[in-house]
Amino acid sequence: MILALMTSGLSCVERQDFDQYQDLDIIPKVPASLLYYEVSETALNNAPIGVPFSEDYNFDAFNEDFIADRIIEGSIAYEIVNTTSKPVDIVVTFLDENDRELDFTDFSVAAATSEPFVLEKTVAYNQADTQRVVKNISSIRIRVINRGDNTSQSSLKDPKVIFKSSAEFKVRLK
């Protein structure tokens, strides 16, 4: 009986492999809001046609070494809602710390008619793009250009152009 208990105990013991941690990859997808911008139809009407509204925003979120060295790939999603009577062009430019252009995305947004005009676009960044662009973003420039007239008024309530963007990146934690 004792011999049976000893042999059964030996056959169930397996050596533990604590080196599995070295093979473990932890790569979550991390979402982040980037930029929210809006311009009213009144402001569009008060500006000369073809002259852009332009604003720069400081953006150093990805410049921290812990983040910059671990971002693998990702995407930036844009949503533009136009409730104005004007078609607009929008250009989003990512700049480095010396104001050099890293990348840009442009949009041609139709005027609203009886319903808001909604434009959605997602831009993917592979690992090479991430190394070149995302890790070096120091500021974001947005330009909105009225391609319509400067007298008409939308029949929709509180007409404006709303620009929203968000990002989702894979980050290697280990």
LUMLUM-801559 format. One record per residue: residue number from 1; x, y, z of N, C-alpha, C in turn. Coordinates in steps of 0.02 Angstrom, whole numbers, m for minus. Example, Ala and Ser with C-alpha at 12.3 -4.5 7.8 and 13.67 -1.06 7.14 Angstrom:
<pts>
nr, npx, npy, npz, capx, capy, capz, cpx, cpy, cpz
1, 660, m284, 390, 615, m225, 390, 660, m165, 390
2, 642, m112, 354, 684, m53, 357, 645, 2, 394
</pts>
This chain:
<pts>
nr, npx, npy, npz, capx, capy, capz, cpx, cpy, cpz
1, 41, m59, 0, 0, 0, 0, 43, 63, 0
2, 94, 64, 43, 138, 122, 46, 175, 130, m20
3, 196, 75, m51, 230, 78, m115, 184, 106, m169
4, 121, 88, m168, 73, 113, m217, 63, 188, m209
5, 58, 212, m148, 50, 284, m136, 111, 323, m159
6, 170, 296, m148, 231, 331, m167, 238, 335, m243
7, 222, 281, m279, 228, 283, m351, 175, 326, m383
8, 115, 329, m354, 63, 372, m383, 81, 445, m372
9, 112, 462, m317, 134, 530, m303, 189, 552, m350
10, 233, 506, m368, 287, 523, m413, 263, 532, m485
11, 213, 494, m504, 190, 498, m573, 150, 561, m587
12, 124, 594, m535, 82, 653, m545, 121, 718, m539
13, 183, 715, m521, 222, 776, m512, 255, 793, m578
14, 244, 855, m599, 275, 878, m661, 317, 940, m645
15, 373, 944, m675, 418, 1000, m663, 387, 1065, m691
16, 386, 1118, m652, 357, 1182, m672, 406, 1220, m716
17, 379, 1252, m768, 420, 1293, m814, 404, 1366, m801
18, 446, 1398, m761, 435, 1469, m745, 466, 1515, m798
19, 497, 1488, m849, 525, 1528, m903, 472, 1547, m955
20, 411, 1523, m946, 358, 1541, m994, 346, 1616, m996
21, 359, 1650, m942, 350, 1723, m939, 391, 1757, m995
22, 450, 1729, m1010, 492, 1758, m1062, 458, 1755, m1130
23, 415, 1706, m1141, 381, 1697, m1205, 316, 1735, m1209
24, 295, 1766, m1155, 231, 1799, m1152, 233, 1868, m1184
25, 186, 1882, m1229, 179, 1949, m1258, 115, 1979, m1231
26, 120, 2040, m1205, 61, 2076, m1182, 53, 2137, m1227
27, 2, 2135, m1271, m7, 2187, m1321, m81, 2208, m1323
28, m101, 2251, m1277, m171, 2274, m1279, m181, 2329, m1332
29, m243, 2338, m1352, m262, 2395, m1393, m282, 2451, m1346
30, m252, 2509, m1355, m264, 2566, m1311, m300, 2621, m1349
31, m361, 2638, m1329, m398, 2692, m1363, m382, 2759, m1331
32, m386, 2812, m1372, m374, 2880, m1346, m411, 2930, m1390
33, m440, 2980, m1358, m469, 3035, m1395, m412, 3081, m1417
34, m416, 3107, m1478, m363, 3151, m1502, m385, 3224, m1503
35, m435, 3239, m1545, m451, 3309, m1556, m525, 3318, m1568
36, m553, 3370, m1539, m622, 3390, m1551, m618, 3464, m1572
37, m650, 3480, m1628, m647, 3549, m1653, m714, 3564, m1686
38, m738, 3625, m1676, m799, 3645, m1711, m794, 3717, m1733
39, m827, 3732, m1788, m831, 3800, m1814, m903, 3812, m1836
40, m931, 3869, m1815, m1001, 3884, m1830, m1008, 3911, m1901
41, m1070, 3906, m1926, m1083, 3934, m1992, m1075, 4010, m1992
42, m1091, 4042, m1937, m1081, 4114, m1931, m1008, 4132, m1941
43, m963, 4094, m1910, m891, 4106, m1918, m870, 4094, m1990
44, m898, 4042, m2022, m882, 4029, m2093, m907, 4087, m2136
45, m966, 4114, m2121, m993, 4170, m2160, m953, 4234, m2150
46, m922, 4243, m2092, m884, 4303, m2078, m813, 4303, m2106
47, m790, 4246, m2128, m722, 4240, m2155, m724, 4244, m2232
48, m671, 4271, m2262, m668, 4271, m2335, m668, 4199, m2363
49, m702, 4189, m2418, m706, 4123, m2449, m636, 4100, m2469
50, m620, 4038, m2454, m556, 4010, m2472, m500, 4022, m2421
51, m512, 4064, m2372, m462, 4077, m2320, m474, 4029, m2263
52, m424, 3989, m2245, m435, 3937, m2195, m438, 3963, m2123
53, m479, 3929, m2084, m473, 3934, m2011, m418, 3885, m1995
54, m369, 3906, m1958, m313, 3861, m1943, m294, 3867, m1870
55, m288, 3811, m1837, m266, 3809, m1767, m218, 3752, m1757
56, m168, 3765, m1715, m120, 3714, m1696, m132, 3694, m1623
57, m127, 3630, m1610, m136, 3604, m1542, m75, 3564, m1522
58, m48, 3580, m1463, 9, 3543, m1436, m15, 3471, m1422
59, 26, 3423, m1442, 8, 3353, m1431, 71, 3311, m1421
60, 88, 3301, m1359, 148, 3263, m1342, 132, 3195, m1311
61, 72, 3171, m1321, 50, 3109, m1287, 93, 3049, m1303
62, 118, 3044, m1364, 156, 2985, m1384, 231, 2996, m1378
63, 252, 3053, m1352, 324, 3068, m1348, 359, 3039, m1287
64, 321, 3016, m1238, 352, 2984, m1179, 385, 2919, m1202
65, 447, 2909, m1179, 484, 2850, m1201, 447, 2785, m1188
66, 414, 2779, m1130, 378, 2718, m1115, 326, 2702, m1169
67, 290, 2753, m1192, 239, 2743, m1243, 272, 2739, m1312
68, 314, 2787, m1328, 343, 2791, m1395, 381, 2728, m1415
69, 415, 2698, m1368, 454, 2638, m1384, 411, 2575, m1387
70, 348, 2579, m1368, 307, 2519, m1364, 247, 2519, m1412
71, 234, 2575, m1446, 179, 2575, m1494, 199, 2533, m1554
72, 156, 2488, m1573, 171, 2442, m1628, 137, 2465, m1692
73, 72, 2473, m1690, 32, 2494, m1747, m34, 2519, m1722
74, m73, 2548, m1766, m138, 2572, m1744, m175, 2608, m1799
75, m225, 2646, m1778, m266, 2683, m1826, m294, 2746, m1793
76, m310, 2793, m1836, m343, 2854, m1814, m409, 2858, m1851
77, m463, 2865, m1813, m530, 2870, m1841, m554, 2942, m1837
78, m583, 2965, m1892, m608, 3033, m1897, m683, 3031, m1910
79, m718, 3078, m1881, m789, 3088, m1895, m801, 3162, m1902
80, m831, 3181, m1958, m847, 3251, m1971, m922, 3256, m1984
81, m954, 3301, m1948, m1026, 3313, m1956, m1034, 3385, m1979
82, m1064, 3394, m2037, m1076, 3461, m2064, m1151, 3475, m2065
83, m1172, 3524, m2027, m1242, 3545, m2028, m1249, 3614, m2059
84, m1195, 3639, m2091, m1197, 3704, m2123, m1219, 3697, m2196
85, m1232, 3754, m2227, m1251, 3755, m2298, m1190, 3758, m2343
86, m1130, 3750, m2315, m1069, 3757, m2353, m1029, 3692, m2359
87, m1004, 3678, m2418, m954, 3625, m2423, m889, 3651, m2394
88, m852, 3609, m2360, m788, 3630, m2331, m734, 3578, m2346
89, m673, 3601, m2348, m615, 3557, m2350, m582, 3561, m2282
90, m560, 3504, m2257, m525, 3502, m2193, m460, 3464, m2203
91, m406, 3492, m2177, m341, 3460, m2179, m315, 3454, m2108
92, m297, 3393, m2089, m266, 3381, m2024, m194, 3362, m2037
93, m148, 3399, m2005, m77, 3389, m2016, m44, 3373, m1949
94, m3, 3321, m1949, 36, 3304, m1890, 106, 3332, m1900
95, 129, 3369, m1849, 193, 3404, m1853, 241, 3379, m1799
96, 306, 3380, m1815, 355, 3362, m1764, 373, 3424, m1723
97, 421, 3418, m1679, 438, 3474, m1635, 468, 3534, m1672
98, 491, 3524, m1734, 519, 3578, m1775, 469, 3604, m1826
99, 405, 3587, m1817, 351, 3607, m1863, 357, 3576, m1932
100, 393, 3521, m1938, 397, 3485, m2002, 338, 3438, m2007
101, 311, 3434, m2066, 253, 3390, m2078, 274, 3317, m2076
102, 240, 3278, m2035, 251, 3206, m2032, 201, 3168, m2075
103, 139, 3192, m2075, 85, 3160, m2112, 26, 3208, m2113
104, m19, 3197, m2160, m80, 3236, m2161, m137, 3193, m2189
105, m197, 3213, m2173, m257, 3182, m2200, m304, 3238, m2219
106, m332, 3233, m2279, m378, 3286, m2301, m447, 3257, m2315
107, m497, 3301, m2309, m567, 3282, m2316, m603, 3335, m2357
108, m645, 3313, m2403, m692, 3358, m2438, m761, 3340, m2411
109, m791, 3388, m2378, m853, 3376, m2342, m909, 3414, m2376
110, m961, 3378, m2397, m1017, 3409, m2431, m1059, 3451, m2383
111, m1096, 3497, m2411, m1142, 3538, m2371, m1201, 3495, m2348
112, m1230, 3515, m2292, m1290, 3481, m2268, m1349, 3504, m2311
113, m1396, 3460, m2320, m1458, 3480, m2354, m1512, 3480, m2302
114, m1557, 3434, m2304, m1609, 3430, m2252, m1586, 3388, m2192
115, m1530, 3354, m2200, m1500, 3313, m2147, m1426, 3331, m2140
116, m1397, 3321, m2082, m1325, 3332, m2075, m1286, 3286, m2122
117, m1231, 3310, m2148, m1186, 3269, m2188, m1133, 3241, m2141
118, m1125, 3175, m2141, m1077, 3142, m2096, m1025, 3106, m2139
119, m962, 3118, m2123, m907, 3085, m2158, m864, 3050, m2106
120, m851, 2986, m2117, m808, 2947, m2072, m751, 2918, m2112
121, m693, 2919, m2082, m633, 2893, m2116, m585, 2867, m2063
122, m554, 2810, m2077, m503, 2782, m2033, m438, 2775, m2071
123, m384, 2797, m2040, m318, 2792, m2070, m277, 2744, m2027
124, m252, 2691, m2059, m213, 2641, m2023, m139, 2659, m2027
125, m104, 2644, m1973, m32, 2655, m1969, 2, 2588, m1954
126, 44, 2565, m2000, 81, 2503, m1988, 141, 2518, m1944
127, 182, 2469, m1932, 238, 2479, m1886, 287, 2532, m1911
128, 301, 2533, m1976, 347, 2584, m2003, 317, 2654, m1996
129, 252, 2661, m2012, 219, 2726, m2004, 221, 2748, m1931
130, 210, 2701, m1887, 209, 2717, m1816, 277, 2744, m1794
131, 330, 2712, m1818, 398, 2735, m1800, 411, 2805, m1828
132, 389, 2818, m1889, 403, 2881, m1923, 357, 2937, m1901
133, 293, 2923, m1894, 243, 2975, m1883, 221, 2980, m1811
134, 188, 2929, m1788, 152, 2932, m1725, 199, 2949, m1666
135, 257, 2918, m1664, 302, 2929, m1608, 331, 3000, m1607
136, 328, 3035, m1663, 359, 3102, m1668, 309, 3159, m1669
137, 245, 3145, m1660, 195, 3199, m1662, 206, 3245, m1602
138, 214, 3310, m1617, 220, 3360, m1565, 160, 3407, m1565
139, 131, 3417, m1624, 71, 3458, m1629, 27, 3435, m1687
140, m35, 3455, m1682, m85, 3439, m1733, m113, 3505, m1759
141, m112, 3513, m1825, m140, 3573, m1856, m204, 3553, m1893
142, m256, 3592, m1881, m318, 3581, m1918, m334, 3644, m1956
143, m353, 3634, m2020, m373, 3690, m2063, m441, 3674, m2092
144, m486, 3722, m2088, m553, 3716, m2117, m561, 3772, m2168
145, m580, 3753, m2229, m586, 3802, m2283, m657, 3800, m2310
146, m690, 3857, m2311, m758, 3864, m2338, m753, 3862, m2414
147, m786, 3813, m2445, m787, 3808, m2519, m854, 3829, m2547
148, m894, 3860, m2506, m960, 3884, m2528, m962, 3960, m2529
149, m1020, 3987, m2513, m1027, 4060, m2511, m1020, 4083, m2438
150, m1028, 4149, m2429, m1025, 4173, m2360, m1088, 4213, m2342
151, m1144, 4192, m2373, m1207, 4226, m2358, m1263, 4177, m2338
152, m1262, 4116, m2363, m1317, 4070, m2350, m1316, 4047, m2278
153, m1374, 4024, m2256, m1381, 3999, m2187, m1420, 3933, m2190
154, m1395, 3884, m2156, m1428, 3818, m2154, m1494, 3823, m2116
155, m1542, 3782, m2136, m1606, 3779, m2101, m1602, 3732, m2040
156, m1547, 3696, m2033, m1538, 3651, m1976, m1521, 3691, m1913
157, m1539, 3665, m1856, m1528, 3699, m1793, m1453, 3702, m1776
158, m1430, 3761, m1755, m1362, 3772, m1733, m1311, 3745, m1783
159, m1311, 3772, m1845, m1267, 3744, m1897, m1193, 3756, m1882
160, m1155, 3702, m1891, m1083, 3705, m1880, m1050, 3644, m1911
161, m985, 3646, m1913, m944, 3589, m1934, m912, 3562, m1870
162, m922, 3498, m1856, m892, 3466, m1798, m843, 3413, m1822
163, m783, 3417, m1797, m729, 3370, m1814, m709, 3333, m1750
164, m710, 3267, m1753, m689, 3225, m1696, m639, 3174, m1721
165, m590, 3159, m1680, m543, 3106, m1698, m524, 3067, m1635
166, m510, 3004, m1647, m487, 2960, m1593, m437, 2911, m1622
167, m397, 2883, m1578, m345, 2836, m1600, m352, 2771, m1561
168, m327, 2718, m1592, m322, 2654, m1558, m256, 2623, m1580
169, m213, 2611, m1531, m147, 2584, m1546, m134, 2521, m1507
170, m97, 2475, m1538, m72, 2417, m1503, m7, 2437, m1469
171, m3, 2422, m1405, 55, 2441, m1365, 84, 2378, m1332
172, 148, 2367, m1344, 182, 2309, m1313, 202, 2328, m1242
173, 169, 2296, m1193, 185, 2311, m1123, 244, 2271, m1098
174, 256, 2214, m1127, 314, 2173, m1107, 349, 2147, m1169
</pts>
